[in-house]
Amino acid sequence: MQNRRRFLKNSLLAITGTGMARDSFASATSQLVSTDEGKKFVYRTLGKSNSKLPVVSMGTGNCDNPNLVREALDMGVKLLATHEFYQQGNNEKMVGEVIKDRPRDSVLVLTGTGKGLEIDFKNGRFGPGTNTDVFVESVNGSLERLQMDHVDILNVPFAGSREAVFFEPVLKTMEMIKKQGKARFIGIASHNIEHEAIRAAADTGVYDMVTIAYNFLKTNRQEMDEAMQYATDKGLGIIGMKTMAGV
């Protein structure tokens, strides 16, 4: 049985931020193990946001206990990732209730929506049936549930291909949402063909962030590492999700 130190190194626990290419991963995980023993966080600057975040953040999708979220924030977590899909919107309501009495700049909130998108999940593409009016309406609903006038990061989910990342109706809508001040930063989330999506997001010159599935079960990690280096060189913020692969 592998010990805790080796498991943390192998599983790349909850890495978030920039510098996620292969050499940086080795450094980050080594620091994570050593500083964990001293009860300290390792921090990374997230892209061009100037936000210094712990490498451990919290995805709230499987959490319906507000006290758990409060404890995470009290322990030093700075980024909460929710979604309009989680618990049929109730997860956003919970997150909003937890943070409404905290200083707004003390926590970064990431959310996303797939409503209005015609999604080809297998190929990571968006189809002609996409309705951006429905998408915008869903974003407004998220803000209402979160009790906010803006989120820090807004994601378009399931953008797994270059075609999806550059899909003009969605790209222009995301630009509009950012210009309206409803999101400080905009990005895409990719669950497959991640390396293609990462490079594409960097090439748009529009997206600020990518959220990608990255873990020890991924077979395209080398391509992802190279893509992440390419993207971080262009200032893109990178957030890792599903880092424990369900373990």
RAZIFEN-V177828 format. One record per residue. N is the residue number from 1. RES is the residue in three letters. OMEGA is omega in radians with two decimals (none if undefined). Layout:
BEGIN
n=N res=RES omega=OMEGA
n=N res=RES omega=OMEGA
END
This chain:
BEGIN
n=1 res=MET omega=-3.13
n=2 res=GLN omega=-3.12
n=3 res=ASN omega=-3.02
n=4 res=ARG omega=-3.11
n=5 res=ARG omega=-3.13
n=6 res=ARG omega=-3.13
n=7 res=PHE omega=3.12
n=8 res=LEU omega=3.14
n=9 res=LYS omega=-3.08
n=10 res=ASN omega=-3.02
n=11 res=SER omega=3.11
n=12 res=LEU omega=-2.97
n=13 res=LEU omega=2.91
n=14 res=ALA omega=3.10
n=15 res=ILE omega=3.07
n=16 res=THR omega=3.13
n=17 res=GLY omega=-3.11
n=18 res=THR omega=3.11
n=19 res=GLY omega=-3.06
n=20 res=MET omega=3.09
n=21 res=ALA omega=-2.90
n=22 res=ARG omega=-3.10
n=23 res=ASP omega=-3.14
n=24 res=SER omega=3.10
n=25 res=PHE omega=-3.12
n=26 res=ALA omega=3.12
n=27 res=SER omega=-3.08
n=28 res=ALA omega=-3.10
n=29 res=THR omega=3.09
n=30 res=SER omega=3.11
n=31 res=GLN omega=-3.11
n=32 res=LEU omega=-3.13
n=33 res=VAL omega=-3.07
n=34 res=SER omega=-3.09
n=35 res=THR omega=3.10
n=36 res=ASP omega=-3.13
n=37 res=GLU omega=3.10
n=38 res=GLY omega=3.11
n=39 res=LYS omega=3.11
n=40 res=LYS omega=3.07
n=41 res=PHE omega=2.88
n=42 res=VAL omega=-3.08
n=43 res=TYR omega=3.04
n=44 res=ARG omega=3.02
n=45 res=THR omega=-3.05
n=46 res=LEU omega=3.09
n=47 res=GLY omega=-3.13
n=48 res=LYS omega=-3.07
n=49 res=SER omega=-3.05
n=50 res=ASN omega=3.10
n=51 res=SER omega=3.09
n=52 res=LYS omega=-3.05
n=53 res=LEU omega=2.97
n=54 res=PRO omega=3.12
n=55 res=VAL omega=3.07
n=56 res=VAL omega=3.07
n=57 res=SER omega=-3.08
n=58 res=MET omega=2.92
n=59 res=GLY omega=-2.98
n=60 res=THR omega=-3.01
n=61 res=GLY omega=-3.12
n=62 res=ASN omega=-3.06
n=63 res=CYS omega=3.02
n=64 res=ASP omega=-3.14
n=65 res=ASN omega=-3.10
n=66 res=PRO omega=3.14
n=67 res=ASN omega=3.09
n=68 res=LEU omega=3.11
n=69 res=VAL omega=3.11
n=70 res=ARG omega=-3.13
n=71 res=GLU omega=3.11
n=72 res=ALA omega=3.12
n=73 res=LEU omega=3.13
n=74 res=ASP omega=3.13
n=75 res=MET omega=3.05
n=76 res=GLY omega=3.09
n=77 res=VAL omega=-3.07
n=78 res=LYS omega=-3.10
n=79 res=LEU omega=3.05
n=80 res=LEU omega=3.14
n=81 res=ALA omega=3.11
n=82 res=THR omega=-3.12
n=83 res=HIS omega=3.14
n=84 res=GLU omega=-3.12
n=85 res=PHE omega=-3.05
n=86 res=TYR omega=3.09
n=87 res=GLN omega=3.08
n=88 res=GLN omega=3.11
n=89 res=GLY omega=-3.11
n=90 res=ASN omega=3.10
n=91 res=ASN omega=3.07
n=92 res=GLU omega=3.11
n=93 res=LYS omega=3.14
n=94 res=MET omega=3.14
n=95 res=VAL omega=3.11
n=96 res=GLY omega=3.13
n=97 res=GLU omega=-3.10
n=98 res=VAL omega=-2.98
n=99 res=ILE omega=-3.03
n=100 res=LYS omega=-3.13
n=101 res=ASP omega=3.11
n=102 res=ARG omega=3.06
n=103 res=PRO omega=-3.04
n=104 res=ARG omega=-3.10
n=105 res=ASP omega=-3.13
n=106 res=SER omega=-3.11
n=107 res=VAL omega=3.03
n=108 res=LEU omega=-3.14
n=109 res=VAL omega=3.06
n=110 res=LEU omega=3.00
n=111 res=THR omega=-3.13
n=112 res=GLY omega=3.09
n=113 res=THR omega=3.06
n=114 res=GLY omega=-3.11
n=115 res=LYS omega=-3.12
n=116 res=GLY omega=-3.12
n=117 res=LEU omega=2.96
n=118 res=GLU omega=-2.96
n=119 res=ILE omega=2.94
n=120 res=ASP omega=-3.01
n=121 res=PHE omega=-3.08
n=122 res=LYS omega=-3.06
n=123 res=ASN omega=3.08
n=124 res=GLY omega=-3.10
n=125 res=ARG omega=3.04
n=126 res=PHE omega=-3.05
n=127 res=GLY omega=-3.09
n=128 res=PRO omega=3.10
n=129 res=GLY omega=3.13
n=130 res=THR omega=-3.13
n=131 res=ASN omega=-3.06
n=132 res=THR omega=3.07
n=133 res=ASP omega=3.09
n=134 res=VAL omega=3.12
n=135 res=PHE omega=-3.13
n=136 res=VAL omega=3.11
n=137 res=GLU omega=3.12
n=138 res=SER omega=3.08
n=139 res=VAL omega=3.10
n=140 res=ASN omega=3.09
n=141 res=GLY omega=3.10
n=142 res=SER omega=3.13
n=143 res=LEU omega=3.12
n=144 res=GLU omega=-3.14
n=145 res=ARG omega=3.14
n=146 res=LEU omega=-3.10
n=147 res=GLN omega=-3.10
n=148 res=MET omega=3.01
n=149 res=ASP omega=3.05
n=150 res=HIS omega=2.98
n=151 res=VAL omega=3.13
n=152 res=ASP omega=-3.13
n=153 res=ILE omega=3.05
n=154 res=LEU omega=-3.10
n=155 res=ASN omega=2.88
n=156 res=VAL omega=-3.05
n=157 res=PRO omega=2.98
n=158 res=PHE omega=3.03
n=159 res=ALA omega=-3.02
n=160 res=GLY omega=-3.08
n=161 res=SER omega=3.08
n=162 res=ARG omega=3.13
n=163 res=GLU omega=-3.14
n=164 res=ALA omega=-3.11
n=165 res=VAL omega=-3.13
n=166 res=PHE omega=-3.11
n=167 res=PHE omega=-2.90
n=168 res=GLU omega=-3.13
n=169 res=PRO omega=-3.13
n=170 res=VAL omega=-3.12
n=171 res=LEU omega=-3.14
n=172 res=LYS omega=3.12
n=173 res=THR omega=3.10
n=174 res=MET omega=3.07
n=175 res=GLU omega=-3.14
n=176 res=MET omega=-3.14
n=177 res=ILE omega=3.12
n=178 res=LYS omega=-3.14
n=179 res=LYS omega=3.11
n=180 res=GLN omega=3.11
n=181 res=GLY omega=-3.14
n=182 res=LYS omega=3.08
n=183 res=ALA omega=3.10
n=184 res=ARG omega=-3.13
n=185 res=PHE omega=-3.14
n=186 res=ILE omega=-3.11
n=187 res=GLY omega=3.09
n=188 res=ILE omega=3.01
n=189 res=ALA omega=-3.08
n=190 res=SER omega=-3.14
n=191 res=HIS omega=3.08
n=192 res=ASN omega=-3.04
n=193 res=ILE omega=-2.99
n=194 res=GLU omega=-3.06
n=195 res=HIS omega=3.11
n=196 res=GLU omega=-3.13
n=197 res=ALA omega=-3.13
n=198 res=ILE omega=-3.14
n=199 res=ARG omega=-3.13
n=200 res=ALA omega=3.14
n=201 res=ALA omega=3.11
n=202 res=ALA omega=-3.09
n=203 res=ASP omega=-3.12
n=204 res=THR omega=-3.01
n=205 res=GLY omega=-3.10
n=206 res=VAL omega=-3.08
n=207 res=TYR omega=-3.12
n=208 res=ASP omega=-2.99
n=209 res=MET omega=2.88
n=210 res=VAL omega=3.04
n=211 res=THR omega=-2.99
n=212 res=ILE omega=3.01
n=213 res=ALA omega=-3.12
n=214 res=TYR omega=3.11
n=215 res=ASN omega=-3.03
n=216 res=PHE omega=3.09
n=217 res=LEU omega=-3.11
n=218 res=LYS omega=-3.13
n=219 res=THR omega=-3.12
n=220 res=ASN omega=-3.05
n=221 res=ARG omega=3.14
n=222 res=GLN omega=3.10
n=223 res=GLU omega=3.12
n=224 res=MET omega=3.12
n=225 res=ASP omega=-3.14
n=226 res=GLU omega=3.12
n=227 res=ALA omega=3.13
n=228 res=MET omega=3.08
n=229 res=GLN omega=3.10
n=230 res=TYR omega=-3.07
n=231 res=ALA omega=-3.13
n=232 res=THR omega=3.06
n=233 res=ASP omega=3.11
n=234 res=LYS omega=3.06
n=235 res=GLY omega=3.14
n=236 res=LEU omega=3.03
n=237 res=GLY omega=-3.10
n=238 res=ILE omega=3.13
n=239 res=ILE omega=3.12
n=240 res=GLY omega=3.05
n=241 res=MET omega=3.14
n=242 res=LYS omega=-3.05
n=243 res=THR omega=3.13
n=244 res=MET omega=3.08
n=245 res=ALA omega=3.09
n=246 res=GLY omega=-3.12
n=247 res=VAL omega=none
END
